[in-house]
Amino acid sequence: MTFERIEPESSTPDAPTPSRWPRLRANAKMLASLLLGGAAILLAIIAVRSGLTPMVDGMFHPGEQWLSAIRRVGIFVAATAAYWAYVRWFEKRPATELQLRLKPLLLGAVAGVGLVGIPIALLFAFDAYEALLFRGFSPALLGVAGLIVVAAALEELVYRALLFRLTERTWGTVAALVVQALLFAAQHLENLSQGSATDVLALMVSVALLGLLWASIFVLTRNLWAGVANHATWNFTILLSGVPLSGIEDWRALAPLESRYAGPDGLTGGQFGPESSLLVIVCVTIAVVWLLRTARRRGRFRGAFQSAPDTRLETESGKA
C-alpha cells in the first residue's frame, strides 16, 4: 500500500507573481514622482508668496499694483524653475518640454482665440448673447491678462507636464488622458457656487473636454508652451466678450463689452459661461478628435508600462 502525501491548503493569498512586480514598481515610482514633482512646485509657490513677496514689500514698498505683478512673475518663474529642477535632478533628463518653440506657441495662441471666439461670435449673432455697451479697453486688463497667463501656465504645468506625462509613462496615453481630464474638471467644481445637477454635469463634461484639448496639444507637440498659449488666449477671449469665465464674475466689469444672456442655458452655458455652451462643446470635441487622430498617426501615443523614455517622443515631436 502506498500513501500519497496531501499538502494542506494554504489560507494565505497567493504572493504576487514575478510578472506583477515590475508593474507594482512602476506604479509606486509614478506615485512618488507625482508627489515629489507636485511638492517641488507647491513649495516654490509658497516661497514666493510667503517669502519673496513680503520681503520685497518690506524693503522697497512698491505699491499694491507693482507688488501684485512681482508676485505673479515670481510665482511663474519659481514654479517653472522647480519643475525644471525636478526633471533635471530626479528624472535625470533635459526638460525638453520647456523649450520655447515659436511655431507651436503662435499656432496655439491663434487656435485658442478662434476655437472659442468663433462660437461666441455665433452666439451673439444668434441672439443667445446680447451686447449692451462697449466700454473700451481698460488699462486694468493688462493686469488681468498677466494673471490669466500665470494661471494657465500653472495649470498646464501641473496637469499636463506633470500629471499627464507621468501617468502616461506608466498607464499609457489613453488612460492618462482620461485621468487628468477628470481631475482637471473636478478641480473646477468650486467655481460653481450654486447650481443644479444638470449644471454640475455640464461643467464636468465641458471642463473635462478642455482638459482633453490641452492634453491633446501636449501629446501632439510635447511642448508646454503651446498648451499655455492656447489656454491663456482661450480664457482672455472669453473675458473680452463680457460673459462669465469658468463661472467667475469678478472680471466682467473690466471687459470692453458689457453683455447679458438672452438665450437658453444650453446655448449660453448658464452660470459657468460659454465653456458649457453646447456650441462650444461641439467645437472642442471636433478639435480634440482631430488632434488625437493626428497625434496617433504621427506615433505620439504610447502604451501602458512601456520602457521607452519620454525624450524619444519629445525629440520626434520637435521635428514635426
C-alpha positions in Angstrom: 0.0 0.0 0.0 1.3 3.4 -0.9 0.4 6.6 0.7 0.2 9.8 -1.2 1.2 13.0 0.6 -1.6 15.5 0.7 -0.4 19.1 1.0 -2.5 21.2 3.3 -4.4 24.1 1.7 -2.8 27.4 2.3 -5.1 30.0 3.9 -2.9 32.9 2.8 -3.4 34.6 -0.6 -1.1 33.9 -3.4 2.1 36.1 -3.4 2.5 38.4 -6.4 3.9 36.5 -9.3 7.2 37.8 -10.7 5.4 39.4 -13.6 3.4 41.7 -11.3 6.5 43.2 -9.6 7.6 45.4 -12.5 4.1 46.9 -12.7 3.9 47.4 -8.9 7.3 49.1 -9.0 6.2 51.3 -11.9 3.1 52.4 -10.1 5.0 53.1 -6.9 7.6 55.1 -8.9 4.8 57.1 -10.6 3.2 58.0 -7.4 6.5 59.0 -5.8 7.3 61.1 -8.8 4.0 62.9 -8.8 4.3 63.6 -5.1 7.9 64.9 -5.4 7.2 67.0 -8.5 4.0 68.4 -7.1 5.8 69.2 -3.8 8.6 71.0 -5.6 6.1 73.2 -7.5 4.0 73.9 -4.4 7.0 74.8 -2.2 8.2 77.2 -4.9 4.9 78.9 -5.0 4.8 79.1 -1.2 8.3 80.5 -1.1 7.3 83.4 -3.4 4.0 84.1 -1.6 5.3 83.9 1.9 8.9 84.8 1.5 9.8 86.8 -1.6 6.7 89.0 -1.8 6.7 90.1 1.9 10.5 90.7 1.7 10.1 92.9 -1.5 7.2 94.8 0.1 9.1 95.4 3.3 12.3 96.6 1.6 11.0 98.6 -1.3 7.3 99.3 -0.7 6.5 99.2 -4.4 2.7 99.6 -4.0 -0.1 97.1 -4.4 -0.1 97.1 -8.2 3.6 96.5 -8.6 3.7 94.1 -5.8 0.9 92.0 -7.4 2.9 92.0 -10.7 6.1 90.9 -8.9 4.2 88.2 -7.1 2.7 86.8 -10.3 6.0 86.9 -12.2 7.8 85.3 -9.2 5.3 82.5 -9.0 5.5 81.8 -12.7 9.4 81.8 -12.7 9.7 79.8 -9.4 7.2 77.1 -10.4 8.8 76.7 -13.8 12.2 76.5 -12.3 11.1 74.0 -9.7 9.7 71.8 -12.4 12.9 72.1 -14.4 14.9 71.2 -11.3 12.7 68.2 -10.6 13.1 66.9 -14.2 16.8 67.5 -14.3 17.8 66.1 -10.9 15.2 63.4 -10.3 14.3 62.2 -13.8 17.8 62.9 -14.9 16.9 64.2 -18.4 16.7 67.5 -20.1 13.3 69.2 -19.7 12.7 69.4 -23.5 9.0 70.2 -22.9 10.1 73.6 -21.6 11.9 74.6 -24.8 10.4 77.8 -26.2 9.4 76.9 -29.8 7.8 79.8 -31.7 5.7 77.9 -34.2 3.7 75.8 -31.7 3.4 78.8 -29.4 1.9 81.1 -32.1 -0.4 78.3 -33.5 -1.6 77.5 -30.0 -2.4 81.2 -29.3 -4.3 81.7 -32.6 -6.2 78.4 -32.2 -7.2 79.4 -28.7 -8.7 82.7 -29.9 -10.5 81.1 -32.8 -11.8 77.9 -31.1 -13.8 79.9 -28.5 -14.0 83.3 -30.3 -15.9 81.9 -33.3 -18.6 80.1 -31.3 -19.0 83.2 -29.1 -19.4 85.4 -32.2 -22.1 83.0 -33.4 -23.9 83.1 -30.1 -24.1 86.9 -30.4 -25.3 86.5 -33.9 -28.0 84.0 -32.8 -29.0 86.4 -30.0 -28.1 84.0 -27.3 -25.8 86.7 -26.0 -26.8 90.4 -26.2 -24.2 93.2 -26.3 -25.4 96.1 -24.2 -22.5 98.6 -24.1 -19.0 99.0 -25.5 -16.8 100.4 -22.7 -13.5 100.4 -24.5 -10.3 98.8 -23.3 -9.3 99.5 -19.7 -5.6 99.5 -18.6 -6.6 97.2 -15.8 -7.0 94.5 -18.5 -3.2 94.2 -18.7 -3.0 93.1 -15.1 -5.8 90.6 -15.6 -4.1 89.3 -18.8 -0.9 88.7 -16.7 -2.9 86.8 -14.1 -4.6 84.7 -16.8 -1.2 83.8 -18.3 0.2 82.8 -14.9 -2.9 80.7 -14.0 -2.9 79.0 -17.4 0.9 78.2 -17.1 0.5 76.7 -13.6 -2.5 74.5 -14.6 -0.6 73.3 -17.7 2.5 72.7 -15.7 0.7 70.6 -13.1 -2.0 68.8 -15.1 -0.3 68.3 -18.4 3.5 68.4 -17.9 3.5 66.6 -14.6 0.3 64.6 -14.0 -0.5 63.7 -17.6 3.1 63.0 -18.6 3.9 60.8 -15.6 0.7 58.8 -15.7 1.2 58.4 -19.5 4.6 56.9 -18.9 3.1 54.2 -16.7 -0.5 53.7 -17.8 -0.3 54.8 -21.4 -1.6 57.8 -23.3 -5.3 56.9 -23.3 -5.6 56.2 -19.6 -3.6 59.3 -18.8 -5.8 61.5 -20.9 -8.9 60.3 -19.0 -7.3 60.6 -15.6 -6.0 64.2 -16.0 -9.2 65.3 -17.7 -11.4 64.1 -14.8 -9.2 65.6 -12.1 -9.0 68.9 -14.0 -12.8 69.0 -14.2 -13.2 68.1 -10.5 -10.9 71.0 -9.6 -13.2 73.5 -11.3 -16.3 72.4 -9.3 -15.5 75.1 -6.7 -16.2 77.7 -9.4 -19.9 76.6 -9.5 -21.1 78.1 -6.2 -24.8 77.3 -6.9 -26.2 75.1 -9.5 -28.4 72.1 -10.2 -27.2 68.6 -11.0 -27.6 69.5 -14.7 -25.2 72.4 -14.2 -22.7 70.2 -12.4 -22.9 67.6 -15.2 -22.4 70.2 -17.9 -19.4 71.7 -16.1 -17.8 68.2 -15.7 -18.3 67.4 -19.4 -17.2 70.8 -20.7 -14.1 71.2 -18.5 -13.1 67.5 -19.0 -13.2 68.2 -22.7 -11.0 71.2 -22.2 -8.6 69.0 -20.2 -8.6 66.6 -23.2 -8.0 69.6 -25.6 -4.9 70.9 -23.8 -3.6 67.4 -23.1 -4.0 66.6 -26.8 -2.0 69.7 -27.7 0.7 68.4 -25.4 0.6 64.9 -26.9 1.0 66.3 -30.4 3.7 68.9 -29.7 5.3 67.6 -26.5 5.7 71.2 -25.6 4.3 73.0 -22.6 4.1 76.5 -24.0 1.8 75.5 -26.9 -0.9 74.5 -24.4 -0.2 77.5 -22.2 -0.7 79.9 -25.2 -3.9 78.1 -26.2 -5.3 78.0 -22.6 -4.4 81.7 -21.9 -5.9 83.1 -25.2 -9.0 81.0 -24.7 -9.6 82.5 -21.3 -8.8 86.0 -22.4 -11.1 85.8 -25.4 -14.0 84.8 -23.1 -13.1 87.7 -20.7 -13.2 90.3 -23.5 -16.7 89.2 -24.6 -18.1 90.2 -21.2 -19.6 86.8 -20.2 -18.6 84.7 -17.2 -15.2 83.0 -17.4 -15.3 79.5 -15.9 -18.1 80.7 -13.6 -16.1 83.7 -12.4 -18.0 87.0 -12.5 -15.3 89.2 -10.9 -13.7 90.5 -14.2 -16.9 91.2 -16.2 -16.9 94.8 -15.2 -13.4 95.2 -16.8 -14.5 93.7 -20.1 -14.6 96.1 -23.0 -18.0 94.7 -23.9 -20.9 94.6 -21.4 -23.1 91.6 -22.3 -26.0 89.7 -20.9 -27.6 86.3 -21.6 -30.6 86.3 -23.9 -30.9 82.7 -24.8 -31.4 79.3 -23.1 -28.8 77.9 -20.8 -27.9 75.1 -23.3 -26.6 77.8 -25.7 -25.3 80.4 -23.3 -23.6 77.9 -20.9 -25.5 79.1 -17.9 -23.7 80.0 -14.7 -20.4 78.6 -15.9 -20.3 80.7 -19.1 -19.6 79.8 -22.8 -17.4 76.8 -21.9 -20.6 74.9 -21.1 -22.4 76.0 -24.2 -23.4 73.2 -26.5 -21.9 75.0 -29.4 -18.6 75.4 -27.7 -18.6 71.8 -26.5 -19.2 70.6 -30.1 -16.3 72.7 -31.4 -14.0 71.5 -28.7 -15.0 67.8 -29.3 -14.2 68.2 -33.0 -10.8 69.8 -32.2 -9.9 67.0 -29.7 -10.8 64.2 -32.2 -8.6 65.9 -34.9 -5.7 66.5 -32.6 -5.7 62.9 -31.2 -6.1 61.3 -34.6 -3.2 63.4 -35.9 -1.1 62.6 -32.8 -1.8 58.9 -33.3 -0.8 59.0 -36.9 2.5 60.6 -36.0 3.3 58.0 -33.4 2.8 60.2 -30.4 0.8 57.6 -28.4 2.4 55.1 -26.1 1.0 52.0 -24.4 1.0 51.1 -20.7 4.2 50.1 -18.9 6.4 50.8 -21.9 10.1 51.3 -21.1 10.7 53.9 -23.8 11.9 57.2 -22.4 10.0 60.4 -22.7 12.8 62.0 -24.6 12.1 59.8 -27.7 8.6 61.2 -28.1 9.8 64.8 -27.4 12.6 64.6 -29.9 10.3 63.2 -32.6 7.7 65.9 -32.0 10.3 68.6 -32.2 11.0 67.5 -35.8 7.3 67.9 -36.7 
